[in-house]
Amino acid sequence: MLLKTFGWSFAVTAIGLVAAVFYGGWKAFGIVAILSILEISLSFDNAVVNAGILKKMNAFWQKIFLTVGVLIAVFGMRLVFPVVIVAISAKMGPIEAVDLALNNKDRYQQLVTDAHPAIAAFGGMFLLMIFLDFIFEDRDIQWLRWIERPLAKLGKVDMLSVCISLIVLLITSFTFATHAHQHGGAHADKAQTVLIAGIAGLITYMIVGGLSGYFEDKLEEEEEREHEEEEEAARSGKPRSAIVLAGQAAFFMFLYLEVLDASFSFDGVIGAFAITNDIVLMALGLGIGAMYVRSLTVYLVRQGTLDDYVYLEHGAHYAIGALAVLLMVTIQYEINEVITGLVGVVLIAWSFWSSVRRNRALSATEGKADSDEKAEISSGV
């Protein structure tokens, strides 16, 4: 099971590390290894959230996620995306941007760094909406009840998450603009870019998330209707309409997963520049990490880990909220990538331990109930 799920990841790791040695020797080997570990640590919460969505999809779409999705993640976000950002920000053609990335790495790094405020605003707003929509929903299982209960009541207010996100964005852009003016106005013009990028991230979430949610709800309604009319459906020779609908629902959930992965990858791509500005080594290292994140997602789904450890999904969403805040803060202040990674790991580890304690408590309660029942039967005899 482990080899079947992680087989491709192991293969890509071997190929990537060998390619690194041929490209730049053992130094390149070490850089790629460090980058892959960085990507995995930063994106573990991504895998948990992905698993919560992927478990609703059938085996076909899980394979699409591991094939087409990997191509998008590795080549799209880790290789093409930084080049596109440079091409747009420097107003140059894609060929010129690729040439710059390969032959003038310092200038390339500077251009990507200059584009960071817009990238962070887009990704921060997208991730913040995910967290707020999760925390404002009334759930049967609650982890930190003292937080989640009152917030679930507040969540009954329509569009509250959108309002809060816009307030955060306005405060961030205003603070960024004020700071820029106080220090000579070098980045004053970027305050507007931050605002536009943040709104774009919010709109992207609402479109993609809204469509995936719509088709998911339609699928559930159709499945309930077909369950009620099971006998009639068995007698009729008509094809089940749920198959087509499932395809639509799965497609938009897949699209949602890819945008989610893109938002998670922003900090990894930017953080990689602290280690190297070589685009080839970045693509190899982050690509290997992305493969493991995807394999881990499928592993969590197939093992039913989210069902066994019920607070894991909560911990991952709190990590998303923390990452969203950190991304917004990095628009103006530099934060070490180690802090970003550790926050997510600590929150998920805490939620995992809480789940273990919950399972032990339930087992103890069930064991005591069984003992009491046996004692009653014995006394009755």
C-alpha positions in Angstrom: 0.0 0.0 0.0 2.8 2.4 1.0 4.9 1.6 -2.1 1.8 1.8 -4.4 0.9 5.3 -3.1 4.4 6.8 -2.8 6.1 4.8 -5.6 6.0 7.7 -8.1 7.3 10.1 -5.4 10.3 7.8 -4.7 11.0 7.5 -8.4 10.8 11.3 -9.0 13.1 11.8 -5.9 15.7 9.5 -7.4 15.5 11.1 -10.8 15.5 14.6 -9.4 18.5 14.0 -7.2 20.5 12.3 -10.0 19.7 15.2 -12.3 20.9 17.7 -9.7 24.2 15.9 -9.5 24.7 16.0 -13.2 23.6 19.6 -13.3 25.7 21.1 -10.5 27.5 18.4 -8.6 27.0 17.4 -4.9 26.3 21.0 -3.9 23.3 21.0 -6.2 22.3 17.6 -4.7 22.2 19.1 -1.2 20.3 22.2 -2.3 17.6 20.1 -4.0 17.3 17.8 -1.0 16.9 20.9 1.3 14.3 22.4 -1.0 12.2 19.2 -1.1 12.2 19.0 2.7 11.2 22.7 2.9 8.3 22.2 0.5 7.0 19.1 2.4 7.2 20.9 5.8 5.5 24.0 4.4 2.7 22.1 2.6 1.8 19.3 5.1 -1.3 21.2 6.0 -2.1 21.4 2.3 -2.2 17.6 2.1 -4.6 17.3 5.0 -7.0 19.9 3.5 -6.7 18.3 0.1 -7.5 14.9 1.6 -10.8 16.3 3.0 -11.8 17.3 -0.6 -10.3 14.4 -2.5 -12.1 11.8 -0.4 -15.3 13.0 -2.0 -13.9 12.2 -5.5 -13.8 8.8 -7.2 -10.7 6.8 -8.1 -10.6 8.2 -11.6 -10.3 11.8 -10.4 -7.9 10.8 -7.7 -5.6 9.5 -10.5 -6.2 12.8 -12.4 -5.1 14.6 -9.3 -1.9 12.5 -9.2 -1.1 12.9 -12.9 -2.4 16.0 -14.6 -2.5 17.8 -11.2 1.2 17.0 -10.6 2.1 18.4 -14.0 0.3 21.6 -13.1 1.9 21.7 -9.6 5.4 20.9 -10.6 5.8 22.5 -13.9 3.1 25.1 -13.6 3.5 26.6 -10.2 7.2 25.7 -9.4 8.7 26.4 -12.8 6.4 28.4 -15.1 4.7 30.6 -12.4 7.9 32.4 -11.3 8.8 33.1 -14.9 5.3 34.4 -15.7 5.5 36.7 -12.6 8.8 38.1 -13.9 7.5 38.6 -17.4 4.5 40.5 -16.2 6.2 42.6 -13.5 9.2 43.5 -15.8 6.9 43.8 -18.9 9.0 41.5 -21.0 8.2 38.5 -23.2 8.3 34.9 -21.8 11.4 34.0 -23.8 13.3 37.0 -22.3 12.1 36.0 -18.8 13.4 32.4 -19.3 16.7 33.8 -20.6 16.9 36.1 -17.5 16.1 33.2 -15.2 18.9 31.1 -16.7 21.6 33.7 -17.4 21.0 36.6 -14.9 19.8 34.9 -11.8 20.4 37.8 -9.4 18.2 40.1 -11.5 15.6 37.3 -11.8 15.5 36.9 -8.1 15.1 40.6 -7.6 12.1 40.8 -9.9 10.4 37.9 -8.2 11.0 39.5 -4.8 9.6 42.8 -6.1 6.4 40.9 -7.1 6.1 39.3 -3.7 3.5 41.9 -2.2 1.0 41.1 -5.0 1.6 37.3 -4.8 1.2 37.4 -1.0 -2.0 39.5 -1.2 -3.6 37.1 -3.7 -2.6 33.9 -1.9 -3.3 35.4 1.6 -6.9 36.4 0.7 -7.6 33.0 -0.9 -6.3 31.1 2.1 -8.0 33.5 4.6 -11.4 32.9 2.9 -10.9 29.1 3.2 -10.1 29.5 7.0 -13.0 31.9 7.7 -15.6 29.8 5.8 -14.4 26.7 7.8 -14.4 28.4 11.2 -17.8 30.1 10.8 -19.5 26.9 9.9 -21.5 25.1 12.6 -20.0 21.6 13.0 -21.0 18.5 14.9 -17.4 17.9 15.9 -15.5 20.8 17.4 -11.9 20.9 18.4 -11.3 24.2 20.3 -14.9 24.7 21.4 -14.3 27.9 23.3 -13.4 29.5 19.9 -15.5 27.5 17.5 -18.9 27.7 19.3 -19.2 31.5 19.4 -17.7 31.8 15.9 -20.2 29.3 14.5 -23.0 31.5 15.9 -21.4 34.6 14.2 -21.2 32.6 11.0 -25.0 32.8 10.6 -24.4 36.4 9.5 -24.4 36.4 5.7 -21.1 37.3 3.9 -19.3 37.8 7.2 -16.1 36.0 5.9 -16.1 38.3 2.8 -16.4 41.4 5.0 -13.7 40.4 7.3 -11.3 39.5 4.4 -11.9 42.9 2.8 -11.3 44.7 6.1 -8.0 42.8 6.5 -7.0 43.6 2.9 -7.9 47.3 3.3 -5.9 47.6 6.6 -2.9 45.7 5.0 -2.8 47.9 1.9 -3.3 51.1 3.9 -0.5 50.2 6.3 1.7 49.2 3.4 1.1 52.6 1.7 1.6 54.6 4.8 4.9 52.8 5.5 6.1 53.4 1.9 5.3 57.1 2.1 7.2 57.4 5.4 10.2 55.8 3.9 10.5 57.9 0.7 7.5 56.4 -1.2 9.6 53.8 -3.1 6.8 51.3 -2.9 3.8 53.6 -2.7 2.6 52.6 -6.1 2.5 49.0 -5.0 -0.2 49.6 -2.4 -2.7 49.7 -5.2 -1.3 46.5 -6.7 -1.6 44.8 -3.3 -5.3 45.9 -3.1 -6.1 44.7 -6.7 -4.2 41.4 -6.2 -6.0 40.8 -2.9 -9.4 41.4 -4.5 -8.4 39.1 -7.3 -7.7 36.4 -4.8 -11.0 36.9 -3.1 -12.9 36.8 -6.4 -11.0 33.6 -7.5 -12.0 31.9 -4.2 -15.6 32.9 -4.6 -15.8 31.7 -8.2 -13.9 28.4 -7.9 -15.1 27.6 -4.4 -18.7 28.6 -5.3 -18.8 26.4 -8.4 -17.3 23.4 -6.7 -19.7 23.8 -3.8 -22.7 24.2 -6.1 -22.0 21.1 -8.0 -21.2 19.2 -4.9 -24.5 20.1 -3.4 -26.3 19.2 -6.6 -24.5 15.8 -6.6 -25.7 15.2 -3.0 -29.3 16.1 -3.9 -29.2 13.8 -6.9 -27.8 10.9 -4.9 -30.5 11.3 -2.2 -33.2 11.4 -4.9 -31.9 8.3 -6.6 -31.6 6.5 -3.3 -35.3 7.2 -2.6 -36.3 6.0 -6.1 -33.9 3.1 -6.2 -36.5 0.5 -7.2 -37.8 2.6 -10.0 -34.3 3.3 -11.3 -33.5 -0.4 -11.3 -36.6 -1.1 -13.5 -35.8 1.7 -16.0 -33.1 1.3 -18.6 -32.2 4.9 -18.6 -28.6 5.9 -17.7 -28.1 7.5 -14.4 -27.7 11.3 -14.6 -25.5 11.3 -11.5 -22.6 10.1 -13.6 -22.6 13.3 -15.7 -23.2 15.4 -12.6 -20.4 13.7 -10.7 -18.1 14.5 -13.5 -19.0 18.2 -13.3 -18.7 18.2 -9.5 -15.4 16.4 -9.6 -14.0 18.8 -12.3 -14.7 21.9 -10.3 -13.4 20.3 -7.1 -10.3 19.4 -9.0 -10.0 23.0 -10.2 -10.5 24.2 -6.6 -7.7 21.8 -5.4 -5.3 23.3 -8.0 -6.0 26.9 -7.0 -5.6 25.9 -3.4 -2.3 24.2 -4.1 -1.2 27.3 -6.0 -1.9 29.5 -3.0 0.0 27.1 -0.7 3.0 27.1 -3.1 3.5 30.8 -3.0 5.4 30.8 0.3 7.4 27.8 -0.9 8.5 29.5 -4.1 9.3 32.7 -2.4 11.1 31.0 0.4 13.2 28.9 -2.0 15.0 32.1 -3.0 16.5 32.2 0.5 18.4 29.0 -0.5 19.0 29.4 -4.2 18.1 31.6 -7.1 18.8 28.8 -9.7 15.4 28.1 -11.4 16.4 24.6 -12.3 17.3 23.6 -8.8 14.2 25.3 -7.5 12.0 23.3 -9.9 13.7 20.0 -9.0 13.5 20.5 -5.2 10.0 22.0 -5.0 8.8 19.5 -7.6 10.0 16.6 -5.5 8.3 18.1 -2.4 5.0 18.6 -4.4 5.0 14.9 -5.4 5.2 13.9 -1.7 2.4 16.3 -0.8 0.2 14.7 -3.4 1.0 11.2 -2.5 0.4 12.0 1.2 -3.0 13.4 0.3 -4.0 10.1 -1.4 -2.5 8.1 1.4 -4.7 10.0 4.0 -7.8 9.4 1.9 -7.2 5.7 1.3 -6.3 5.0 5.0 -9.3 6.9 6.2 -7.0 8.9 8.5 -9.3 12.0 8.6 -12.1 9.7 9.8 -9.9 8.2 12.5 -8.3 11.4 13.7 -11.2 13.9 13.5 -9.4 17.0 14.6 -6.7 16.8 11.9 -8.8 18.8 9.4 -9.4 21.4 12.1 -5.7 21.7 12.7 -5.0 22.0 9.0 -7.5 24.9 8.6 -6.0 26.7 11.6 -2.6 26.3 9.9 -4.2 27.8 6.8 -5.4 30.8 8.8 -2.0 31.3 10.3 -0.4 31.0 6.9 -2.8 33.6 5.4 -2.0 36.0 8.2 1.8 35.4 7.8 1.5 36.0 4.0 -0.2 39.3 4.6 2.4 40.3 7.1 5.2 39.4 4.7 3.9 42.1 2.3 5.7 44.6 4.6 7.9 42.5 6.9 10.2 39.6 6.3 9.4 36.4 8.1 11.8 33.4 8.2 10.4 30.3 6.3 11.3 28.1 9.3 8.6 30.0 11.3 6.1 29.6 8.6 6.7 25.8 8.4 6.8 25.3 12.2 3.5 27.0 12.8 1.7 24.6 10.5 3.5 21.6 11.8 2.8 22.5 15.5 -0.9 23.1 14.9 -1.4 19.8 13.0 0.6 17.9 15.6 -1.5 19.4 18.3 -4.7 18.5 16.5 -3.4 14.9 15.9 -2.6 14.5 19.6 -6.0 15.8 20.5 -7.6 13.3 18.2 -5.6 10.4 19.8 -6.7 11.5 23.3 -10.3 11.7 22.1 -10.1 8.2 20.6 -8.6 6.8 23.9 -11.3 8.5 25.9 -14.0 7.0 23.6 -12.4 3.5 23.8 -12.2 3.8 27.6 -15.9 4.8 27.8 -17.0 2.0 25.5 -14.9 -0.5 27.5 -16.5 0.6 30.7 -19.9 0.4 29.2 -19.2 -3.2 28.0 -18.0 -4.2 31.4 -21.1 -2.7 33.1 -23.3 -4.6 30.6 -21.5 -7.9 31.3 -21.8 -7.3 35.0 -25.6 -6.7 34.7 -26.0 -9.9 32.7 -24.0 -11.9 35.3 -26.0 -10.6 38.2 -29.2 -11.3 36.3 -28.3 -14.9 35.8 
